Amino acid sequence: MAFTPSWRNFRRMQGSLLAAASLIYAGAVVHAWRVLPGDDGVKLRRMLIFPGLFFTLTVIVILAAPPLRRFLTRHTWISFRTGFGQSVISVLGAVFVLVTLAGVIFWQTYGASHGGRDPASLFTGYAAGIGLLLAQVILVRSLERDPGLKDLIEE
């Protein structure tokens, strides 16, 4: 199948956002592991196990619950139709959101390393957000198999 350039850009943007968010998360975990107090078991649970459960639960619930799947599929299609991921402004906007969230995680980790609030909820929420991005990437692939959209996304 040969897709239109706009669809290829959109699909690439979805995958790139997922990759960037995952790398930011990995960097935040490495940083937090170094600076946060506590034993390795506590760090493992707060930064990997519980967030991993929320990541998995998010992907499963979105893809298995028909109303949520339809809603996210519609949202993804509308995002494509409005030009998300196909212009410099939309790419910069998405990167800005990811960098801002990374900044919040690093800021909260810094605070926690100096006696402040534990950033475990941020790690869990960010992992759930990555699960949402993965679900969108999967749904983009399912849109490619929709015969009603074939004329709109293929050359």
DRENPAKOL-513876 format. One record per atom (N, C-alpha, C): residue number from 1; residue in one letter; x, y, z. Coordinates in pm, 1 decimal, decimal comma. Example, Ala and Ser with C-alpha at 12.3 -4.5 7.8 and 13.67 -1.06 7.14 Angstrom:
BEGIN
KERO  pos  code        xx        yy        zz
KERO    1     A    1319,0    -569,0     780,0
KERO    1     A    1230,0    -450,0     780,0
KERO    1     A    1320,0    -330,0     780,0
KERO    2     S    1285,0    -225,0     708,0
KERO    2     S    1367,0    -106,0     714,0
KERO    2     S    1290,0       3,0     787,0
// end
This chain:
BEGIN
KERO  pos  code        xx        yy        zz
KERO    1     M      83,0    -117,7       0,0
KERO    1     M       0,0       0,0       0,0
KERO    1     M      87,4     123,9       0,0
KERO    2     A      52,1     218,1     -83,9
KERO    2     A     121,8     346,6     -86,7
KERO    2     A      29,8     451,3     -25,0
KERO    3     F      74,1     508,3      84,5
KERO    3     F      -7,3     605,9     155,2
KERO    3     F      27,7     747,1     109,7
KERO    4     T     -65,9     839,0     132,2
KERO    4     T     -42,0     979,2      98,9
KERO    4     T      68,0    1032,4     191,0
KERO    5     P     138,9    1134,3     146,7
KERO    5     P     243,3    1192,0     233,3
KERO    5     P     187,5    1241,0     367,5
KERO    6     S      67,7    1297,5     366,9
KERO    6     S      11,6    1346,5     493,0
KERO    6     S     -15,7    1230,7     590,0
KERO    7     W     -63,6    1117,0     538,4
KERO    7     W     -87,0    1001,8     626,1
KERO    7     W      45,0     946,0     677,6
KERO    8     R     144,8     937,2     591,2
KERO    8     R     276,6     888,0     636,0
KERO    8     R     333,0     978,9     744,7
KERO    9     N     320,9    1110,8     726,2
KERO    9     N     368,0    1204,7     828,8
KERO    9     N     293,2    1185,8     959,9
KERO   10     F     162,0    1170,4     949,8
KERO   10     F      80,2    1151,6    1069,3
KERO   10     F     119,7    1023,3    1142,1
KERO   11     R     131,2     915,7    1066,6
KERO   11     R     168,7     786,8    1125,6
KERO   11     R     307,9     795,1    1188,4
KERO   12     R     399,4     858,8    1121,0
KERO   12     R     535,8     875,7    1172,5
KERO   12     R     534,7     959,6    1300,8
KERO   13     M     451,4    1062,9    1302,9
KERO   13     M     442,1    1148,5    1420,7
KERO   13     M     388,8    1069,7    1540,4
KERO   14     Q     288,3     985,5    1518,0
KERO   14     Q     234,4     904,2    1627,5
KERO   14     Q     344,1     814,2    1685,7
KERO   15     G     418,0     748,2    1598,1
KERO   15     G     526,7     661,7    1644,8
KERO   15     G     639,0     739,2    1711,8
KERO   16     S     669,5     855,5    1658,0
KERO   16     S     775,9     938,3    1715,7
KERO   16     S     738,1     988,9    1854,4
KERO   17     L     612,2    1026,9    1872,2
KERO   17     L     567,3    1070,5    2005,1
KERO   17     L     577,9     957,8    2106,1
KERO   18     L     539,5     838,6    2064,2
KERO   18     L     550,9     722,1    2152,8
KERO   18     L     697,3     697,4    2189,9
KERO   19     A     785,2     702,1    2092,2
KERO   19     A     927,9     679,2    2118,0
KERO   19     A     985,6     788,5    2208,3
KERO   20     A     952,4     913,7    2179,7
KERO   20     A    1004,9    1024,2    2261,0
KERO   20     A     954,7    1015,4    2404,5
KERO   21     A     825,8     988,0    2421,1
KERO   21     A     770,7     976,0    2556,2
KERO   21     A     836,5     861,2    2632,4
KERO   22     S     862,1     751,5    2563,5
KERO   22     S     926,8     636,2    2627,6
KERO   22     S    1070,5     668,2    2668,5
KERO   23     L    1141,7     737,9    2581,4
KERO   23     L    1279,6     776,5    2614,8
KERO   23     L    1283,2     875,6    2730,3
KERO   24     I    1190,2     970,0    2731,8
KERO   24     I    1183,0    1065,6    2842,7
KERO   24     I    1155,9     991,1    2973,0
KERO   25     Y    1064,8     895,6    2967,2
KERO   25     Y    1033,8     816,4    3086,6
KERO   25     Y    1157,0     739,8    3134,0
KERO   26     A    1225,8     677,1    3041,2
KERO   26     A    1346,6     601,7    3078,0
KERO   26     A    1450,7     693,7    3141,1
KERO   27     G    1469,3     811,4    3083,4
KERO   27     G    1563,8     906,9    3140,2
KERO   27     G    1522,6     952,5    3279,4
KERO   28     A    1392,8     973,9    3297,9
KERO   28     A    1343,7    1015,1    3429,6
KERO   28     A    1364,2     905,3    3533,3
KERO   29     V    1344,8     780,8    3493,2
KERO   29     V    1365,7     668,5    3585,6
KERO   29     V    1513,2     658,0    3623,7
KERO   30     V    1600,0     667,7    3526,3
KERO   30     V    1744,4     659,6    3554,7
KERO   30     V    1785,6     772,1    3650,0
KERO   31     H    1737,3     892,1    3621,1
KERO   31     H    1770,9    1006,4    3706,9
KERO   31     H    1715,0     985,7    3848,2
KERO   32     A    1587,7     948,2    3857,3
KERO   32     A    1524,6     931,7    3988,1
KERO   32     A    1589,8     818,3    4066,9
KERO   33     W    1629,1     712,9    3997,5
KERO   33     W    1692,2     600,1    4065,8
KERO   33     W    1821,1     645,2    4135,3
KERO   34     R    1892,7     735,7    4068,9
KERO   34     R    2018,8     784,7    4125,9
KERO   34     R    1998,3     876,4    4245,5
KERO   35     V    1896,0     963,7    4240,8
KERO   35     V    1887,4    1070,5    4340,5
KERO   35     V    1785,3    1047,5    4451,2
KERO   36     L    1687,1     961,0    4429,6
KERO   36     L    1584,8     942,8    4532,8
KERO   36     L    1633,2     851,6    4643,3
KERO   37     P    1593,7     881,8    4765,8
KERO   37     P    1629,3     794,8    4877,4
KERO   37     P    1543,2     668,3    4875,3
KERO   38     G    1587,8     566,9    4944,3
KERO   38     G    1510,3     443,0    4954,7
KERO   38     G    1585,6     326,7    4893,3
KERO   39     D    1538,5     207,0    4930,8
KERO   39     D    1606,0      88,0    4878,6
KERO   39     D    1556,8      57,3    4736,9
KERO   40     D    1626,8     -34,7    4673,2
KERO   40     D    1596,8     -67,3    4533,8
KERO   40     D    1456,3    -124,4    4515,0
KERO   41     G    1407,5    -199,2    4612,2
KERO   41     G    1273,3    -257,0    4602,8
KERO   41     G    1165,3    -150,7    4595,6
KERO   42     V    1177,9     -49,9    4679,6
KERO   42     V    1080,6      60,9    4678,8
KERO   42     V    1088,5     135,7    4545,8
KERO   43     K    1208,2     163,2    4500,2
KERO   43     K    1225,2     233,5    4372,7
KERO   43     K    1168,6     151,1    4257,8
KERO   44     L    1193,8      22,4    4260,0
KERO   44     L    1144,0     -65,0    4154,7
KERO   44     L     991,3     -63,2    4148,8
KERO   45     R     927,9     -72,1    4265,3
KERO   45     R     781,6     -70,2    4270,0
KERO   45     R     726,7      64,1    4223,5
KERO   46     R     784,4     173,6    4268,7
KERO   46     R     730,2     306,9    4239,4
KERO   46     R     760,5     357,3    4099,4
KERO   47     M     868,8     311,7    4040,4
KERO   47     M     906,8     364,0    3908,7
KERO   47     M     885,7     267,0    3794,5
KERO   48     L     874,2     137,5    3822,8
KERO   48     L     860,5      40,8    3713,8
KERO   48     L     739,1     -51,6    3727,0
KERO   49     I     720,7    -113,8    3842,1
KERO   49     I     614,4    -214,3    3853,1
KERO   49     I     475,1    -149,9    3850,2
KERO   50     F     446,8     -56,7    3941,9
KERO   50     F     314,5       6,1    3943,0
KERO   50     F     288,4      85,5    3814,9
KERO   51     P     384,4     165,0    3768,7
KERO   51     P     360,9     232,3    3639,8
KERO   51     P     341,2     133,5    3524,9
KERO   52     G     414,0      21,0    3527,8
KERO   52     G     396,5     -80,7    3424,1
KERO   52     G     256,2    -139,3    3424,9
KERO   53     L     200,4    -158,6    3544,8
KERO   53     L      62,8    -207,5    3555,3
KERO   53     L     -35,9    -106,5    3496,3
KERO   54     F     -16,3      21,4    3526,4
KERO   54     F    -106,2     124,1    3472,9
KERO   54     F     -90,3     138,2    3321,7
KERO   55     F      31,7     125,8    3273,1
KERO   55     F      56,5     127,8    3129,0
KERO   55     F     -21,5      14,4    3061,5
KERO   56     T      -5,6    -106,2    3113,6
KERO   56     T     -72,1    -223,9    3057,0
KERO   56     T    -223,6    -212,1    3067,5
KERO   57     L    -272,1    -170,0    3183,1
KERO   57     L    -416,2    -154,8    3202,9
KERO   57     L    -474,9     -51,6    3106,1
KERO   58     T    -404,5      58,0    3084,6
KERO   58     T    -451,9     160,9    2992,0
KERO   58     T    -465,5     105,5    2851,0
KERO   59     V    -363,1      36,8    2804,0
KERO   59     V    -367,2     -19,2    2667,9
KERO   59     V    -480,4    -121,0    2656,6
KERO   60     I    -490,9    -211,1    2752,8
KERO   60     I    -592,8    -316,5    2746,1
KERO   60     I    -733,3    -258,8    2751,7
KERO   61     V    -757,9    -168,7    2844,6
KERO   61     V    -892,7    -112,3    2858,7
KERO   61     V    -932,8     -35,7    2732,9
KERO   62     I    -844,3      46,0    2678,9
KERO   62     I    -878,4     123,9    2560,0
KERO   62     I    -906,3      33,4    2440,6
KERO   63     L    -824,4     -67,3    2421,4
KERO   63     L    -841,9    -153,1    2304,6
KERO   63     L    -953,6    -256,4    2322,4
KERO   64     A    -986,7    -291,7    2446,2
KERO   64     A   -1087,9    -394,7    2470,0
KERO   64     A   -1227,9    -338,3    2490,9
KERO   65     A   -1239,7    -215,7    2534,5
KERO   65     A   -1371,3    -155,4    2559,8
KERO   65     A   -1418,3     -83,6    2433,4
KERO   66     P   -1519,1    -137,0    2365,6
KERO   66     P   -1562,9     -77,7    2239,2
KERO   66     P   -1593,8      72,6    2244,0
KERO   67     P   -1660,1     125,3    2348,1
KERO   67     P   -1685,3     270,3    2347,9
KERO   67     P   -1555,4     352,1    2353,8
KERO   68     L   -1461,2     307,1    2434,5
KERO   68     L   -1333,5     379,2    2443,7
KERO   68     L   -1254,2     366,5    2314,1
KERO   69     R   -1255,6     247,7    2257,8
KERO   69     R   -1185,5     225,2    2131,3
KERO   69     R   -1243,5     312,6    2020,4
KERO   70     R   -1377,5     318,0    2010,6
KERO   70     R   -1441,4     402,9    1909,2
KERO   70     R   -1409,6     549,7    1932,4
KERO   71     F   -1414,2     593,5    2058,8
KERO   71     F   -1384,4     732,8    2090,6
KERO   71     F   -1241,8     769,2    2051,0
KERO   72     L   -1144,9     685,9    2089,2
KERO   72     L   -1005,5     716,6    2057,3
KERO   72     L    -979,0     704,4    1907,4
KERO   73     T   -1044,9     610,6    1841,2
KERO   73     T   -1030,4     599,5    1695,5
KERO   73     T   -1082,9     725,8    1628,4
KERO   74     R   -1198,8     772,5    1671,7
KERO   74     R   -1256,4     895,8    1616,5
KERO   74     R   -1164,3    1015,6    1644,5
KERO   75     H   -1114,2    1023,4    1766,7
KERO   75     H   -1021,9    1132,7    1802,9
KERO   75     H    -895,7    1128,1    1716,3
KERO   76     T    -844,2    1009,0    1695,3
KERO   76     T    -723,7     993,4    1614,4
KERO   76     T    -750,4    1035,6    1470,2
KERO   77     W    -864,3     995,2    1416,4
KERO   77     W    -899,2    1032,4    1279,7
KERO   77     W    -918,2    1183,8    1267,2
KERO   78     I    -985,9    1244,1    1364,3
KERO   78     I   -1005,4    1389,8    1362,3
KERO   78     I    -871,1    1460,6    1372,2
KERO   79     S    -781,0    1406,8    1452,7
KERO   79     S    -646,6    1465,6    1463,4
KERO   79     S    -577,5    1466,3    1327,4
KERO   80     F    -590,3    1355,5    1255,2
KERO   80     F    -531,3    1350,2    1121,3
KERO   80     F    -597,5    1451,3    1028,7
KERO   81     R    -728,7    1454,3    1029,5
KERO   81     R    -802,4    1542,6     938,3
KERO   81     R    -776,3    1690,8     967,0
KERO   82     T    -743,6    1725,4    1090,0
KERO   82     T    -714,6    1864,6    1123,4
KERO   82     T    -567,2    1900,8    1106,0
KERO   83     G    -486,2    1802,9    1065,1
KERO   83     G    -347,7    1832,6    1032,0
KERO   83     G    -245,4    1806,6    1140,1
KERO   84     F    -285,7    1743,7    1251,0
KERO   84     F    -188,7    1714,6    1356,4
KERO   84     F     -78,3    1623,8    1302,6
KERO   85     G      43,4    1656,8    1336,4
KERO   85     G     157,8    1575,7    1296,5
KERO   85     G     202,4    1600,2    1154,5
KERO   86     Q     141,4    1697,5    1089,3
KERO   86     Q     173,0    1723,5     949,7
KERO   86     Q     227,2    1864,4     928,4
KERO   87     S     236,2    1940,3    1036,5
KERO   87     S     289,6    2075,9    1024,8
KERO   87     S     393,2    2098,4    1134,3
KERO   88     V     477,0    2195,7    1112,5
KERO   88     V     581,8    2226,7    1210,5
KERO   88     V     520,2    2267,5    1343,7
KERO   89     I     412,4    2345,1    1339,4
KERO   89     I     348,1    2392,1    1462,4
KERO   89     I     296,2    2275,2    1545,7
KERO   90     S     230,2    2178,3    1482,0
KERO   90     S     175,9    2066,1    1558,9
KERO   90     S     287,5    1978,7    1616,0
KERO   91     V     394,8    1961,7    1542,1
KERO   91     V     507,8    1882,9    1591,5
KERO   91     V     571,7    1954,6    1710,6
KERO   92     L     594,5    2083,6    1696,7
KERO   92     L     653,4    2160,2    1807,2
KERO   92     L     561,7    2161,4    1929,4
KERO   93     G     430,7    2169,6    1906,4
KERO   93     G     335,7    2166,4    2017,5
KERO   93     G     342,5    2035,1    2093,2
KERO   94     A     347,1    1924,7    2020,2
KERO   94     A     355,3    1793,2    2084,3
KERO   94     A     486,1    1776,7    2160,0
KERO   95     V     595,2    1820,4    2100,9
KERO   95     V     725,6    1812,1    2167,8
KERO   95     V     725,9    1900,5    2292,2
KERO   96     F     664,3    2017,8    2283,7
KERO   96     F     656,0    2108,1    2399,0
KERO   96     F     583,0    2040,7    2515,9
KERO   97     V     473,1    1971,7    2486,4
KERO   97     V     398,8    1901,9    2592,0
KERO   97     V     486,0    1795,0    2656,6
KERO   98     L     556,6    1715,9    2575,8
KERO   98     L     642,0    1610,7    2630,6
KERO   98     L     756,3    1668,4    2714,4
KERO   99     V     818,3    1774,9    2665,5
KERO   99     V     928,5    1837,3    2739,4
KERO   99     V     877,8    1899,1    2869,9
KERO  100     T     759,7    1958,8    2865,8
KERO  100     T     701,6    2016,5    2987,1
KERO  100     T     674,8    1908,3    3091,2
KERO  101     L     616,8    1797,6    3047,4
KERO  101     L     591,6    1686,6    3140,3
KERO  101     L     721,8    1630,1    3195,7
KERO  102     A     823,3    1620,4    3111,1
KERO  102     A     954,3    1574,5    3159,2
KERO  102     A    1008,9    1670,5    3263,7
KERO  103     G     992,9    1799,5    3238,6
KERO  103     G    1037,9    1899,7    3335,1
KERO  103     G     968,4    1886,2    3469,6
KERO  104     V     838,3    1859,3    3466,1
KERO  104     V     763,3    1840,8    3590,2
KERO  104     V     815,3    1719,2    3666,4
KERO  105     I     840,6    1609,9    3595,2
KERO  105     I     891,9    1489,6    3661,0
KERO  105     I    1029,4    1516,5    3722,1
KERO  106     F    1117,6    1579,7    3646,5
KERO  106     F    1252,1    1607,4    3698,9
KERO  106     F    1245,0    1705,2    3815,5
KERO  107     W    1157,3    1804,7    3806,9
KERO  107     W    1140,9    1902,4    3914,8
KERO  107     W    1088,9    1833,7    4040,6
KERO  108     Q     989,7    1746,9    4026,1
KERO  108     Q     935,1    1677,8    4142,3
KERO  108     Q    1036,9    1577,7    4199,1
KERO  109     T    1114,6    1514,7    4112,2
KERO  109     T    1219,5    1423,8    4159,2
KERO  109     T    1324,1    1499,8    4239,0
KERO  110     Y    1361,1    1617,9    4190,0
KERO  110     Y    1456,1    1701,1    4262,9
KERO  110     Y    1400,5    1736,3    4400,5
KERO  111     G    1273,9    1775,8    4403,8
KERO  111     G    1211,5    1810,3    4531,7
KERO  111     G    1206,9    1692,3    4626,9
KERO  112     A    1174,1    1574,1    4574,1
KERO  112     A    1167,0    1454,1    4658,2
KERO  112     A    1304,5    1415,2    4711,7
KERO  113     S    1408,7    1440,7    4632,4
KERO  113     S    1543,5    1406,7    4679,7
KERO  113     S    1589,5    1500,5    4791,3
KERO  114     H    1517,1    1611,1    4809,6
KERO  114     H    1548,3    1705,2    4916,9
KERO  114     H    1436,9    1709,7    5021,3
KERO  115     G    1367,6    1597,0    5039,9
KERO  115     G    1266,8    1586,2    5144,3
KERO  115     G    1126,0    1622,1    5101,7
KERO  116     G    1102,8    1643,7    4974,8
KERO  116     G     969,5    1680,5    4926,3
KERO  116     G     881,8    1560,3    4896,3
KERO  117     R     776,3    1586,8    4821,2
KERO  117     R     676,2    1485,5    4788,2
KERO  117     R     730,1    1381,0    4690,3
KERO  118     D     696,1    1255,6    4714,6
KERO  118     D     739,0    1144,0    4630,3
KERO  118     D     673,0    1153,1    4492,5
KERO  119     P     750,5    1140,4    4384,5
KERO  119     P     694,1    1154,0    4249,6
KERO  119     P     633,4    1025,3    4192,8
KERO  120     A     601,9     927,2    4278,5
KERO  120     A     550,7     798,8    4229,1
KERO  120     A     423,9     817,0    4145,2
KERO  121     S     335,8     907,4    4184,0
KERO  121     S     212,1     926,7    4107,7
KERO  121     S     241,0     984,9    3969,4
KERO  122     L     344,6    1066,6    3958,3
KERO  122     L     382,5    1119,8    3827,0
KERO  122     L     432,1    1008,3    3735,6
KERO  123     F     510,9     918,9    3788,9
KERO  123     F     560,1     806,8    3708,0
KERO  123     F     443,3     719,8    3660,9
KERO  124     T     348,5     695,1    3749,9
KERO  124     T     232,6     614,0    3714,5
KERO  124     T     147,5     683,1    3609,1
KERO  125     G     121,2     811,7    3627,1
KERO  125     G      41,5     886,5    3529,9
KERO  125     G     109,5     897,0    3394,5
KERO  126     Y     239,2     919,8    3396,0
KERO  126     Y     313,6     930,4    3269,8
KERO  126     Y     313,8     795,8    3197,1
KERO  127     A     328,0     686,4    3271,8
KERO  127     A     325,3     553,2    3210,0
KERO  127     A     187,9     525,7    3149,1
KERO  128     A      81,1     567,5    3216,4
KERO  128     A     -53,1     551,5    3160,5
KERO  128     A     -66,6     634,1    3032,7
KERO  129     G      -6,6     752,5    3030,8
KERO  129     G      -6,8     835,0    2909,9
KERO  129     G      67,2     768,8    2795,0
KERO  130     I     175,7     701,2    2825,2
KERO  130     I     248,4     626,8    2722,2
KERO  130     I     160,6     511,6    2671,5
KERO  131     G      84,0     450,1    2760,7
KERO  131     G     -10,1     346,9    2719,4
KERO  131     G    -114,9     401,8    2623,6
KERO  132     L    -160,9     522,2    2648,5
KERO  132     L    -255,8     587,8    2558,9
KERO  132     L    -192,6     612,8    2422,1
KERO  133     L     -67,6     657,6    2421,3
KERO  133     L       1,7     678,6    2294,1
KERO  133     L      19,8     547,5    2217,6
KERO  134     L      50,5     438,2    2289,3
KERO  134     L      63,1     308,0    2223,4
KERO  134     L     -71,1     266,0    2163,5
KERO  135     A    -179,4     286,7    2237,1
KERO  135     A    -311,9     252,7    2184,9
KERO  135     A    -341,3     333,0    2057,9
KERO  136     Q    -302,9     460,1    2055,7
KERO  136     Q    -323,5     541,6    1935,6
KERO  136     Q    -243,2     487,3    1817,9
KERO  137     V    -119,8     447,7    1841,9
KERO  137     V     -37,9     391,0    1734,5
KERO  137     V    -104,6     264,6    1679,4
KERO  138     I    -156,9     181,5    1766,4
KERO  138     I    -226,4      59,9    1722,8
KERO  138     I    -351,6      96,2    1644,0
KERO  139     L    -425,7     196,1    1689,4
KERO  139     L    -547,8     235,8    1620,3
KERO  139     L    -518,9     300,5    1484,8
KERO  140     V    -406,1     369,4    1472,9
KERO  140     V    -366,6     424,1    1342,6
KERO  140     V    -349,4     309,6    1243,9
KERO  141     R    -287,9     202,4    1287,8
KERO  141     R    -270,9      85,9    1200,1
KERO  141     R    -406,1      24,3    1163,7
KERO  142     S    -500,6      24,9    1258,2
KERO  142     S    -633,0     -30,9    1227,7
KERO  142     S    -709,0      60,1    1130,9
KERO  143     L    -687,7     190,5    1137,8
KERO  143     L    -751,4     281,9    1042,1
KERO  143     L    -704,0     252,9     899,7
KERO  144     E    -581,0     208,1     886,2
KERO  144     E    -527,4     177,0     753,8
KERO  144     E    -599,6      58,9     689,5
KERO  145     R    -660,7     -26,0     770,2
KERO  145     R    -733,3    -141,9     718,3
KERO  145     R    -881,8    -113,7     695,8
KERO  146     D    -926,8       7,3     728,8
KERO  146     D   -1067,6      44,1     712,5
KERO  146     D   -1096,0      73,6     565,5
KERO  147     P   -1181,9      -5,9     501,2
KERO  147     P   -1207,7      15,6     358,1
KERO  147     P   -1272,1     151,1     328,4
KERO  148     G   -1344,8     207,5     423,4
KERO  148     G   -1407,9     337,3     402,6
KERO  148     G   -1308,9     452,8     398,6
KERO  149     L   -1190,5     432,0     451,4
KERO  149     L   -1090,0     538,6     455,8
KERO  149     L    -981,3     520,7     350,9
KERO  150     K    -987,1     410,8     280,4
KERO  150     K    -882,9     376,4     184,3
KERO  150     K    -855,0     490,3      85,1
KERO  151     D    -959,2     548,5      30,0
KERO  151     D    -941,3     655,8     -68,7
KERO  151     D    -880,7     783,0      -7,5
KERO  152     L    -899,2     801,6     122,2
KERO  152     L    -849,7     923,2     186,5
KERO  152     L    -704,0     914,8     230,9
KERO  153     I    -653,7     792,9     249,1
KERO  153     I    -516,8     780,9     300,3
KERO  153     I    -421,2     713,4     203,2
KERO  154     E    -473,7     657,3      94,5
KERO  154     E    -385,7     593,1      -2,4
KERO  154     E    -374,8     676,6    -127,3
KERO  155     E    -257,3     666,7    -190,9
KERO  155     E    -235,6     740,6    -315,4
KERO  155     E    -294,1     666,6    -432,5
// end
